[in-house]
Amino acid sequence: MLTLLELINEPISATVIATHGLTVATVALMAVLDPSAERRKEARTVLALLLGRDRDDR
């Protein structure tokens, strides 16, 4: 069984972590900069789900 450090150092794990980080950053920018209020609200909902939070959390 792999230790946590060995698992994190696997190339696929690093790729998944980096991809998730880029996705969260992109959605966060959309939630702030999108000109449409409806799209900003949708982006905030997606961001909450990506971060593992309930959509209704404040």
C-alpha positions, 0 to 999 in steps of 0.5 A, spaced: 500 500 500 502 506 498 503 512 503 500 518 502 506 522 500 508 516 495 500 517 492 501 525 491 508 524 488 505 519 482 504 523 476 496 522 475 495 524 482 499 531 481 495 531 474 488 531 477 490 536 483 493 541 478 487 540 473 482 541 479 486 547 481 485 550 475 478 549 474 477 552 481 481 558 479 477 559 472 470 558 475 472 563 481 474 568 476 467 567 472 464 568 479 467 575 479 468 577 472 462 575 468 458 580 466 451 576 467 448 576 474 445 569 472 452 566 470 455 569 476 450 565 480 451 559 476 459 559 477 458 560 484 454 554 485 459 550 481 464 553 485 461 551 491 460 544 489 467 543 487 470 545 493 465 540 497 460 545 500 453 545 500 450 550 495 446 554 500 452 555 505 454 562 506 
